[in-house]
């Protein structure tokens, strides 16, 4: 399964903030650390804030912090939130599939997608940054 870029970035932002210790990096700093455009990072940060996974403060002394909900969030739940729960294939699109009424593939792909999400459910954001990942993230940012 291939993740959307926004999903990948969301997970990396959460991981980066999970090792931020006492610092509160800005969206611009996180974008630079992750080597992604600021506009992409800003959209992802806004969605993560909407989900309650991070807090963002503007102005002097502002920055991003991971909330407790963000620290204990299930990776599967984060992936579901960004990927959506739509079908893997679009059988009803502009040119509907002629097999739609008797297709077994759609159901099999749906089960595979759910198994993918379910395999990520037990894993939390905090667990993603245990050794050796956390120290590596600290080294990449240089500001954490």
N, CA, C and O of each residue as an XYZ file, in Angstrom:
576
protein
N       0.851     -1.177      0.000
C       0.000      0.000      0.000
C       0.893      1.235      0.000
O       1.932      1.267      0.660
N       0.484      2.220     -0.729
C       1.248      3.451     -0.830
C       0.504      4.556     -0.087
O      -0.692      4.757     -0.299
N       1.218      5.275      0.787
C       0.610      6.362      1.557
C       0.672      7.672      0.790
O       1.577      7.893     -0.014
N      -0.291      8.528      1.046
C      -0.241      9.878      0.512
C       0.942     10.607      1.126
O       1.364     10.292      2.239
N       1.475     11.579      0.403
C       2.598     12.356      0.951
C       2.206     13.066      2.241
O       3.019     13.202      3.155
N       0.963     13.516      2.309
C       0.516     14.215      3.522
C       0.494     13.271      4.724
O       0.780     13.698      5.843
N       0.165     12.018      4.515
C       0.166     11.041      5.606
C       1.587     10.805      6.100
O       1.844     10.803      7.304
N       2.495     10.610      5.172
C       3.900     10.412      5.512
C       4.431     11.621      6.287
O       5.099     11.469      7.309
N       4.130     12.807      5.795
C       4.602     14.023      6.455
C       3.985     14.180      7.837
O       4.668     14.596      8.773
N       2.710     13.854      7.979
C       2.046     13.942      9.284
C       2.749     13.058     10.309
O       2.998     13.481     11.438
N       3.065     11.838      9.910
C       3.752     10.930     10.827
C       5.142     11.451     11.177
O       5.566     11.360     12.330
N       5.851     11.993     10.196
C       7.187     12.524     10.458
C       7.136     13.769     11.346
O       8.000     13.951     12.203
N       6.140     14.617     11.150
C       5.983     15.807     12.009
C       5.710     15.369     13.441
O       6.310     15.900     14.376
N       4.814     14.409     13.622
C       4.514     13.922     14.970
C       5.754     13.322     15.622
O       6.011     13.544     16.805
N       6.519     12.563     14.845
C       7.743     11.969     15.383
C       8.746     13.052     15.764
O       9.386     12.973     16.813
N       8.879     14.051     14.919
C       9.811     15.162     15.196
C       9.424     15.880     16.479
O      10.284     16.214     17.293
N       8.129     16.118     16.658
C       7.680     16.806     17.867
C       7.783     15.922     19.106
O       7.942     16.424     20.219
N       7.693     14.619     18.916
C       7.789     13.693     20.045
C       9.176     13.720     20.683
O       9.319     13.354     21.850
N      10.193     14.142     19.944
C      11.548     14.215     20.493
C      11.988     15.656     20.741
O      13.163     15.906     21.008
N      11.064     16.594     20.656
C      11.414     18.016     20.757
C      11.849     18.438     22.159
O      12.360     19.544     22.330
N      11.661     17.592     23.154
C      12.055     17.892     24.533
C      11.457     19.231     24.977
O      10.236     19.389     24.999
N      12.305     20.179     25.327
C      11.819     21.464     25.832
C      11.667     22.517     24.744
O      11.238     23.635     25.032
N      12.004     22.189     23.512
C      11.913     23.179     22.446
C      10.529     23.161     21.810
O       9.803     22.170     21.896
N      10.178     24.263     21.174
C       8.922     24.364     20.440
C       9.244     24.863     19.030
O       9.181     26.063     18.761
N       9.585     23.944     18.142
C       9.954     24.349     16.786
C       8.762     24.964     16.056
O       7.610     24.640     16.344
N       9.047     25.836     15.129
C       7.998     26.425     14.303
C       7.698     25.504     13.132
O       8.447     24.567     12.852
N       6.615     25.778     12.466
C       6.272     25.002     11.272
C       7.377     25.141     10.232
O       7.730     24.172      9.561
N       7.916     26.334     10.102
C       8.982     26.574      9.134
C      10.222     25.736      9.486
O      10.859     25.178      8.592
N      10.568     25.643     10.768
C      11.725     24.846     11.191
C      11.486     23.352     10.944
O      12.378     22.640     10.484
N      10.285     22.895     11.252
C       9.962     21.485     11.027
C      10.013     21.171      9.535
O      10.517     20.120      9.140
N       9.497     22.076      8.706
C       9.547     21.877      7.251
C      10.997     21.780      6.784
O      11.333     20.928      5.962
N      11.852     22.653      7.309
C      13.270     22.620      6.936
C      13.925     21.325      7.413
O      14.697     20.713      6.676
N      13.619     20.904      8.647
C      14.169     19.654      9.180
C      13.774     18.456      8.328
O      14.577     17.547      8.116
N      12.542     18.454      7.842
C      12.021     17.337      7.054
C      12.275     17.507      5.559
O      11.948     16.628      4.761
N      12.862     18.646      5.185
C      13.182     18.942      3.785
C      11.940     18.859      2.898
O      11.941     18.201      1.858
N      10.878     19.544      3.338
C       9.633     19.621      2.573
C       9.234     21.084      2.437
O       9.655     21.912      3.245
N       8.433     21.418      1.434
C       7.982     22.805      1.296
C       7.162     23.252      2.508
O       6.381     22.485      3.070
N       7.361     24.497      2.887
C       6.640     25.060      4.035
C       5.127     24.934      3.848
O       4.416     24.608      4.798
N       4.631     25.187      2.640
C       3.184     25.147      2.416
C       2.607     23.760      2.691
O       1.508     23.645      3.234
N       3.337     22.708      2.321
C       2.871     21.348      2.604
C       2.865     21.095      4.109
O       1.909     20.544      4.654
N       3.937     21.502      4.768
C       4.025     21.311      6.213
C       2.909     22.075      6.924
O       2.314     21.564      7.873
N       2.625     23.289      6.473
C       1.591     24.110      7.114
C       0.217     23.452      7.011
O      -0.554     23.485      7.970
N      -0.095     22.862      5.872
C      -1.383     22.172      5.701
C      -1.484     20.971      6.631
O      -2.519     20.741      7.256
N      -0.411     20.218      6.716
C      -0.399     19.030      7.576
C      -0.491     19.441      9.041
O      -1.231     18.829      9.812
N       0.250     20.469      9.429
C       0.213     20.956     10.814
C      -1.203     21.420     11.163
O      -1.688     21.146     12.261
N      -1.860     22.112     10.252
C      -3.231     22.568     10.502
C      -4.167     21.390     10.738
O      -5.014     21.441     11.629
N      -4.022     20.328      9.946
C      -4.871     19.149     10.128
C      -4.550     18.429     11.437
O      -5.459     17.979     12.135
N      -3.274     18.318     11.773
C      -2.891     17.691     13.039
C      -3.413     18.490     14.225
O      -3.817     17.921     15.239
N      -3.402     19.801     14.091
C      -3.950     20.648     15.152
C      -5.459     20.445     15.253
O      -5.999     20.354     16.355
N      -6.134     20.374     14.125
C      -7.576     20.130     14.104
C      -7.919     18.796     14.771
O      -8.944     18.682     15.442
N      -7.076     17.805     14.588
C      -7.286     16.485     15.193
C      -6.924     16.460     16.674
O      -7.178     15.470     17.361
N      -6.328     17.549     17.170
C      -5.949     17.625     18.577
C      -4.647     16.929     18.905
O      -4.365     16.665     20.074
N      -3.844     16.624     17.890
C      -2.604     15.887     18.107
C      -1.420     16.801     18.399
O      -0.421     16.366     18.972
N      -1.529     18.057     18.007
C      -0.491     19.025     18.343
C      -1.135     20.367     18.634
O      -2.262     20.645     18.225
N      -0.385     21.190     19.353
C      -0.825     22.550     19.666
C       0.136     23.507     18.978
O       1.346     23.281     18.945
N      -0.419     24.572     18.434
C       0.400     25.572     17.745
C       0.130     26.937     18.370
O      -1.015     27.370     18.504
N       1.227     27.602     18.749
C       1.114     28.963     19.289
C       1.814     29.904     18.341
O       2.915     29.624     17.867
N       1.166     31.029     18.065
C       1.743     32.025     17.170
C       2.537     33.045     17.960
O       2.418     33.147     19.181
N       3.345     33.794     17.237
C       4.038     34.934     17.830
C       5.329     34.562     18.529
O       5.812     33.431     18.469
N       5.859     35.571     19.192
C       7.112     35.404     19.917
C       6.972     34.314     20.972
O       6.025     34.319     21.759
N       7.899     33.401     20.984
C       7.833     32.292     21.942
C       6.850     31.211     21.525
O       6.594     30.278     22.287
N       6.299     31.325     20.326
C       5.351     30.331     19.845
C       6.049     29.125     19.261
O       7.272     29.005     19.326
N       5.283     28.261     18.708
C       5.827     27.063     18.082
C       4.858     25.907     18.213
O       3.704     26.083     18.604
N       5.337     24.740     17.885
C       4.523     23.530     17.886
C       4.896     22.630     19.054
O       6.071     22.466     19.382
N       3.883     22.056     19.671
C       4.119     21.066     20.723
C       3.163     19.899     20.517
O       2.027     20.077     20.078
N       3.630     18.741     20.830
C       2.818     17.541     20.749
C       1.922     17.482     21.976
O       2.397     17.663     23.098
N       0.642     17.235     21.781
C      -0.273     17.100     22.917
C      -0.153     15.682     23.472
O       0.454     14.812     22.846
N      -0.722     15.460     24.626
C      -0.730     14.113     25.194
C      -1.496     13.168     24.274
O      -1.109     12.012     24.099
N      -2.579     13.663     23.689
C      -3.340     12.862     22.729
C      -2.459     12.489     21.535
O      -2.548     11.377     21.015
N      -1.614     13.419     21.108
C      -0.705     13.147     20.000
C       0.351     12.127     20.357
O       0.712     11.287     19.532
N       0.849     12.191     21.577
C       1.891     11.262     22.024
C       1.364      9.828     22.097
O       2.078      8.879     21.771
N       0.117      9.680     22.524
C      -0.456      8.345     22.699
C      -1.320      7.916     21.516
O      -1.937      6.851     21.551
N      -1.366      8.741     20.471
C      -2.203      8.427     19.306
C      -1.749      7.149     18.627
O      -0.554      6.874     18.513
N      -2.708      6.387     18.186
C      -2.438      5.188     17.410
C      -1.978      5.604     16.016
O      -2.589      6.460     15.378
N      -0.908      4.994     15.559
C      -0.417      5.271     14.209
C      -1.497      4.904     13.185
O      -1.672      5.605     12.189
N      -2.209      3.822     13.426
C      -3.298      3.423     12.531
C      -4.380      4.489     12.449
O      -4.899      4.758     11.365
N      -4.729      5.104     13.585
C      -5.754      6.156     13.590
C      -5.283      7.381     12.820
O      -6.067      8.002     12.102
N      -4.010      7.734     12.963
C      -3.463      8.879     12.229
C      -3.493      8.593     10.723
O      -3.885      9.448      9.928
N      -3.082      7.400     10.350
C      -3.075      7.031      8.931
C      -4.504      7.039      8.386
O      -4.737      7.538      7.285
N      -5.458      6.498      9.133
C      -6.861      6.522      8.695
C      -7.355      7.958      8.509
O      -8.044      8.264      7.536
N      -6.996      8.837      9.454
C      -7.456     10.222      9.388
C      -6.950     10.918      8.129
O      -7.676     11.709      7.526
N      -5.731     10.637      7.733
C      -5.164     11.298      6.557
C      -5.507     10.581      5.248
O      -5.687     11.230      4.218
N      -5.597      9.263      5.282
C      -5.884      8.505      4.071
C      -7.379      8.439      3.763
O      -7.780      8.260      2.613
N      -8.197      8.587      4.806
C      -9.627      8.405      4.612
C      -9.954      6.928      4.590
O      -9.059      6.082      4.570
N     -11.226      6.625      4.594
C     -11.605      5.215      4.615
C     -12.304      4.805      3.327
O     -13.115      3.880      3.313
N     -11.982      5.501      2.253
C     -12.557      5.158      0.955
C     -11.983      3.869      0.404
O     -11.021      3.318      0.939
N     -12.582      3.402     -0.664
C     -12.118      2.177     -1.302
C     -10.757      2.379     -1.948
O     -10.411      3.487     -2.356
N      -9.993      1.305     -2.036
C      -8.677      1.326     -2.658
C      -8.808      1.620     -4.149
O      -7.980      2.330     -4.720
N      -9.825      1.086     -4.766
C     -10.078      1.317     -6.190
C     -11.432      2.010     -6.350
O     -12.329      1.854     -5.522
N     -11.555      2.775     -7.429
C     -12.789      3.508     -7.693
C     -13.609      2.736     -8.727
O     -13.391      2.858     -9.932
N     -14.535      1.958     -8.242
C     -15.358      1.136     -9.125
C     -16.553      1.898     -9.686
O     -17.181      1.450    -10.645
N     -16.867      3.042     -9.097
C     -18.042      3.808     -9.479
C     -17.689      5.065    -10.250
O     -18.576      5.878    -10.511
N     -16.439      5.260    -10.624
C     -15.961      6.499    -11.231
C     -16.656      6.889    -12.518
O     -17.754      6.417    -12.815
N     -16.007      7.753    -13.279
C     -16.560      8.266    -14.532
C     -16.895      7.131    -15.497
O     -17.869      7.207    -16.246
N     -16.084      6.087    -15.471
C     -16.345      4.902    -16.280
C     -16.505      3.726    -15.318
O     -15.524      3.062    -14.985
N     -17.744      3.463    -14.864
C     -17.945      2.380    -13.889
C     -17.448      1.034    -14.413
O     -17.541      0.731    -15.603
N     -16.933      0.259    -13.508
C     -16.415     -1.065    -13.857
C     -17.578     -1.978    -14.259
O     -18.582     -2.046    -13.549
N     -17.453     -2.675    -15.383
C     -18.529     -3.571    -15.807
C     -18.681     -4.801    -14.901
O     -19.691     -5.503    -14.961
N     -17.677     -5.052    -14.068
C     -17.748     -6.201    -13.149
C     -18.333     -5.833    -11.790
O     -18.435     -6.683    -10.905
N     -18.707     -4.600    -11.626
C     -19.114     -4.074    -10.326
C     -20.149     -4.932     -9.601
O     -20.041     -5.127     -8.390
N     -21.121     -5.433    -10.297
C     -22.196     -6.175     -9.635
C     -21.765     -7.571     -9.171
O     -22.423     -8.155     -8.310
N     -20.681     -8.116     -9.721
C     -20.269     -9.470     -9.352
C     -18.785     -9.549     -9.007
O     -18.180    -10.615     -9.119
N     -18.196     -8.432     -8.588
C     -16.748     -8.391     -8.360
C     -16.378     -8.846     -6.948
O     -17.011     -8.448     -5.969
N     -15.365     -9.667     -6.860
C     -14.841    -10.105     -5.564
C     -13.571     -9.343     -5.202
O     -13.139     -9.364     -4.049
N     -12.970     -8.670     -6.185
C     -11.723     -7.942     -5.962
C     -11.908     -6.777     -4.996
O     -11.081     -6.570     -4.108
N     -12.968     -6.029     -5.159
C     -13.214     -4.847     -4.311
C     -13.226     -5.230     -2.826
O     -12.599     -4.560     -2.007
N     -13.928     -6.289     -2.488
C     -13.992     -6.743     -1.103
C     -12.644     -7.213     -0.581
O     -12.284     -6.948      0.566
N     -11.902     -7.913     -1.431
C     -10.579     -8.395     -1.025
C      -9.631     -7.232     -0.777
O      -8.867     -7.245      0.188
N      -9.678     -6.226     -1.645
C      -8.826     -5.051     -1.453
C      -9.229     -4.280     -0.199
O      -8.369     -3.757      0.510
N     -10.513     -4.210      0.076
C     -10.995     -3.527      1.283
C     -10.502     -4.246      2.538
O     -10.088     -3.599      3.501
N     -10.543     -5.565      2.533
C     -10.050     -6.341      3.683
C      -8.541     -6.156      3.855
O      -8.047     -6.047      4.977
N      -7.822     -6.123      2.748
C      -6.374     -5.914      2.815
C      -6.057     -4.521      3.378
O      -5.137     -4.363      4.180
N      -6.823     -3.526      2.951
C      -6.629     -2.165      3.456
C      -6.882     -2.125      4.964
O      -6.102     -1.525      5.703
N      -7.935     -2.740      5.415
C      -8.253     -2.748      6.840
C      -7.197     -3.509      7.628
O      -6.867     -3.117      8.747
N      -6.663     -4.587      7.070
C      -5.590     -5.328      7.733
C      -4.340     -4.466      7.864
O      -3.640     -4.529      8.875
N      -4.064     -3.669      6.853
C      -2.936     -2.726      6.894
C      -3.119     -1.744      8.048
O      -2.217     -1.564      8.866
N      -4.296     -1.107      8.113
C      -4.574     -0.161      9.196
C      -4.508     -0.858     10.556
O      -3.923     -0.334     11.504
N      -5.113     -2.040     10.641
C      -5.155     -2.773     11.910
C      -3.755     -3.125     12.396
O      -3.512     -3.158     13.602
N      -2.830     -3.390     11.474
C      -1.462     -3.722     11.887
C      -0.758     -2.508     12.489
O       0.200     -2.666     13.247
N      -1.219     -1.298     12.163
C      -0.629     -0.074     12.709
C      -1.325      0.396     13.983
O      -0.777      1.222     14.712
N      -2.523     -0.115     14.261
C      -3.303      0.344     15.414
C      -2.593      0.222     16.759
O      -2.673      1.157     17.556
N      -1.906     -0.877     17.054
C      -1.289     -1.003     18.377
C      -0.083     -0.080     18.595
O       0.311      0.152     19.738
N       0.492      0.436     17.541
C       1.692      1.264     17.612
C       1.325      2.717     17.889
O       0.458      3.277     17.219
N       1.985      3.338     18.881
C       1.716      4.742     19.199
C       2.843      5.623     18.664
O       3.924      5.143     18.322
N       2.560      6.923     18.601
C       3.569      7.882     18.159
C       4.781      7.821     19.080
O       5.919      7.857     18.612
N       4.545      7.730     20.377
C       5.654      7.663     21.337
C       6.546      6.452     21.061
O       7.765      6.544     21.202
N       5.962      5.332     20.676
C       6.744      4.132     20.387
C       7.577      4.284     19.116
O       8.607      3.627     18.964
N       7.136      5.139     18.213
C       7.883      5.347     16.970
C       9.244      5.988     17.205
O      10.151      5.837     16.386
N       9.391      6.701     18.316
C      10.627      7.461     18.530
C      11.525      6.853     19.602
O      12.409      7.528     20.130
N      11.302      5.579     19.925
C      12.222      4.914     20.838
C      13.509      4.613     20.079
O      13.568      4.777     18.860
N      14.538      4.173     20.797
C      15.829      3.831     20.177
C      15.620      2.964     18.949
O      14.784      2.062     19.017
N      16.273      3.150     17.888
C      17.295      4.129     17.568
C      16.748      5.389     16.886
O      17.512      6.299     16.565
N      15.434      5.445     16.665
C      14.858      6.543     15.885
C      14.957      7.894     16.581
O      15.342      8.883     15.957
N      14.614      7.948     17.863
C      14.620      9.221     18.595
C      15.937      9.962     18.520
O      15.957     11.129     18.127
N      17.049      9.318     18.887
C      18.338     10.001     18.793
C      18.683     10.454     17.375
O      19.292     11.508     17.191
N      18.302      9.673     16.389
C      18.558     10.071     15.003
C      17.762     11.329     14.652
O      18.283     12.234     14.001
N      16.512     11.383     15.079
C      15.697     12.580     14.848
C      16.314     13.800     15.514
O      16.315     14.889     14.941
N      16.833     13.624     16.713
C      17.476     14.733     17.410
C      18.687     15.231     16.622
O      18.937     16.434     16.542
N      19.423     14.303     16.051
C      20.593     14.677     15.279
C      20.245     15.387     13.984
O      20.967     16.288     13.555
N      19.152     14.993     13.362
C      18.729     15.613     12.105
C      18.298     17.048     12.332
O      18.657     17.938     11.561
N      17.532     17.276     13.382
C      16.977     18.613     13.601
C      18.027     19.587     14.080
O      18.048     20.737     13.642
N      18.899     19.151     14.972
C      19.908     20.052     15.499
C      19.344     21.122     16.406
O      20.093     21.922     16.966
N      18.025     21.145     16.556
C      17.387     22.170     17.387
C      16.577     21.569     18.516
O      16.136     22.296     19.406
N      16.368     20.266     18.506
C      15.507     19.653     19.511
C      16.168     19.588     20.863
O      15.570     19.097     21.820
